[in-house]
Amino acid sequence: MATRKTTPAVACQNSGQPVSYLESSPSFLVTAAANRLTQRTNRILRATLGVSQPDWRVLALLAVEPGATPARIGAISGVDKSVVSRTIASLQRRGLVRVATDPDHARRTRLFLTPAGQLLHDCGVEMTQAGDEQLLSGFSDHERAQFTDFMKRLTGNIALLAAPAQSEAAVSAPQKK
């Protein structure tokens, strides 16, 4: 089997010096933090509630937005459609989520928590809020608000990375205040 060489899409000039900026790279820092947090949260959710992190995301989103579609859940959480579908099927089998046909669009489904799903969510909220408090310990109220704002802005900016042609239009488009 032949090995395939990969060529960078852009030309780079390396000075010969090792280059690393991981300690200041937003992509690396956010990904590393998210991976660690997901692993920790997954262990706790499985041990206490018997659900996974993807299960919890769906339960939490449906508690806030009853009747959301699978596409909406994927868009909000940034999770692939196939993962959302498998998660919903699992939650439905366990009696935590009810799937209903959208009365306005027969090919669209709407999702709702069952009473058991709502109860599980309500129990989990206290636990996840306690985890968030630990996560943000040492942050002032002002820093917490700033952090939340930064994360929302960072998440919004990710769309600019995905579509370079569109990002130029988005940058030059007037912003509503």
C-alpha positions as CSV (number, residue, x, y, z in Angstrom):
1,M,0.0,0.0,0.0
2,A,1.5,3.3,-1.1
3,T,1.7,6.2,1.3
4,R,0.1,9.3,0.2
5,K,1.9,12.6,0.6
6,T,-0.1,15.6,1.6
7,T,0.8,19.0,0.3
8,P,-0.4,22.2,2.1
9,A,-3.0,24.2,0.2
10,V,-1.0,27.3,0.8
11,A,2.7,27.9,0.5
12,C,4.6,28.3,3.8
13,Q,8.0,29.4,4.5
14,N,9.5,27.9,7.6
15,S,12.4,29.7,9.3
16,G,13.7,26.4,10.6
17,Q,12.8,27.3,14.1
18,P,10.2,25.3,15.9
19,V,6.9,27.2,15.9
20,S,4.1,26.6,18.3
21,Y,1.5,28.9,19.6
22,L,-0.8,26.3,21.2
23,E,-0.8,28.2,24.5
24,S,-2.4,31.2,22.8
25,S,-4.3,29.6,20.0
26,P,-8.1,30.0,20.5
27,S,-8.8,26.9,18.5
28,F,-6.5,24.7,20.5
29,L,-7.5,26.2,23.9
30,V,-11.3,25.9,23.2
31,T,-11.0,22.4,21.8
32,A,-8.8,21.2,24.7
33,A,-11.2,22.7,27.3
34,A,-14.3,21.3,25.5
35,N,-12.8,17.8,25.3
36,R,-11.9,17.8,29.0
37,L,-15.2,19.2,30.0
38,T,-17.1,16.7,27.8
39,Q,-15.2,13.8,29.3
40,R,-15.8,15.0,32.8
41,T,-19.5,15.8,32.2
42,N,-20.1,12.5,30.4
43,R,-18.7,10.5,33.3
44,I,-20.9,12.4,35.8
45,L,-24.1,12.3,33.7
46,R,-23.7,8.5,33.1
47,A,-23.0,7.8,36.8
48,T,-25.8,10.0,38.2
49,L,-28.5,10.2,35.5
50,G,-27.7,7.3,33.1
51,V,-27.4,9.6,30.1
52,S,-24.6,10.6,27.9
53,Q,-23.5,14.2,27.0
54,P,-25.3,14.1,23.6
55,D,-28.5,12.8,25.5
56,W,-28.2,15.7,27.9
57,R,-27.8,18.3,25.1
58,V,-31.0,17.1,23.5
59,L,-32.9,17.0,26.9
60,A,-31.6,20.5,27.8
61,L,-32.5,22.0,24.4
62,L,-36.0,20.5,24.5
63,A,-36.6,21.8,27.9
64,V,-35.9,25.3,26.6
65,E,-37.5,24.9,23.2
66,P,-40.2,22.3,23.2
67,G,-41.2,21.2,19.8
68,A,-37.7,21.8,18.3
69,T,-36.9,19.8,15.1
70,P,-33.8,17.6,14.9
71,A,-32.3,20.1,12.5
72,R,-32.8,22.9,15.0
73,I,-31.1,20.8,17.7
74,G,-28.1,20.1,15.4
75,A,-27.8,23.8,14.5
76,I,-28.0,25.0,18.1
77,S,-25.6,22.4,19.5
78,G,-23.2,22.2,16.5
79,V,-23.7,18.4,16.4
80,D,-23.9,16.3,13.2
81,K,-27.4,15.3,12.0
82,S,-26.6,11.6,12.3
83,V,-25.5,12.0,16.0
84,V,-28.7,13.9,16.7
85,S,-30.8,11.2,15.0
86,R,-29.2,8.4,17.0
87,T,-29.5,10.3,20.2
88,I,-33.2,11.0,19.6
89,A,-33.9,7.4,18.8
90,S,-32.2,6.3,22.0
91,L,-34.1,8.8,24.1
92,Q,-37.4,7.9,22.5
93,R,-36.8,4.1,23.2
94,R,-36.1,5.0,26.8
95,G,-39.4,7.0,27.0
96,L,-37.7,10.4,27.6
97,V,-38.6,12.1,24.3
98,R,-41.8,12.0,22.3
99,V,-41.6,12.5,18.5
100,A,-44.6,14.1,16.7
101,T,-45.3,15.0,13.1
102,D,-45.4,18.7,12.5
103,P,-49.0,19.6,11.8
104,D,-47.9,22.3,9.3
105,H,-45.3,20.1,7.5
106,A,-45.9,16.3,7.3
107,R,-42.3,15.5,6.6
108,R,-41.0,17.4,9.6
109,T,-40.9,16.0,13.1
110,R,-41.1,18.0,16.3
111,L,-39.6,16.7,19.6
112,F,-40.9,17.0,23.1
113,L,-39.8,15.8,26.5
114,T,-42.1,13.2,28.1
115,P,-42.9,13.6,31.8
116,A,-40.0,11.2,32.6
117,G,-37.7,13.3,30.3
118,Q,-38.7,16.5,32.0
119,L,-38.1,15.0,35.5
120,L,-34.7,13.8,34.4
121,H,-33.9,17.2,33.0
122,D,-35.0,19.0,36.1
123,C,-32.8,16.7,38.3
124,G,-29.8,17.2,36.0
125,V,-30.1,21.0,35.9
126,E,-29.2,21.3,39.6
127,M,-26.2,19.1,39.0
128,T,-25.0,20.9,35.9
129,Q,-25.4,24.3,37.5
130,A,-23.2,23.1,40.4
131,G,-20.6,22.0,37.9
132,D,-20.8,25.3,36.1
133,E,-20.2,27.1,39.4
134,Q,-17.1,25.0,40.0
135,L,-15.9,25.6,36.5
136,L,-16.2,29.4,37.0
137,S,-14.9,29.5,40.5
138,G,-12.5,32.4,40.9
139,F,-14.2,34.4,38.2
140,S,-15.9,37.7,39.2
141,D,-19.4,38.4,38.1
142,H,-18.0,40.8,35.5
143,E,-15.5,38.1,34.2
144,R,-18.3,35.6,34.0
145,A,-20.4,38.0,31.9
146,Q,-17.4,38.8,29.7
147,F,-16.6,35.1,29.3
148,T,-20.2,34.3,28.2
149,D,-20.1,37.2,25.8
150,F,-16.7,36.1,24.4
151,M,-17.9,32.6,23.9
152,K,-21.1,33.7,22.1
153,R,-19.0,35.9,19.8
154,L,-16.5,33.2,19.2
155,T,-19.2,30.7,18.3
156,G,-20.7,33.3,15.9
157,N,-17.3,33.8,14.3
158,I,-17.0,30.1,13.6
159,A,-19.4,30.5,10.7
160,L,-16.9,33.0,9.2
161,L,-14.2,30.3,9.1
162,A,-16.5,27.8,7.3
163,A,-17.3,30.0,4.4
164,P,-14.5,32.4,3.3
165,A,-16.5,34.0,0.5
166,Q,-19.5,34.6,2.7
167,S,-17.3,35.9,5.5
168,E,-16.1,38.8,3.4
169,A,-19.8,39.8,2.8
170,A,-20.6,39.4,6.5
171,V,-17.7,41.6,7.5
172,S,-18.7,44.3,5.0
173,A,-22.4,44.1,5.7
174,P,-23.8,46.8,8.0
175,Q,-24.6,45.4,11.5
176,K,-27.9,46.2,13.2
177,K,-27.6,47.6,16.7
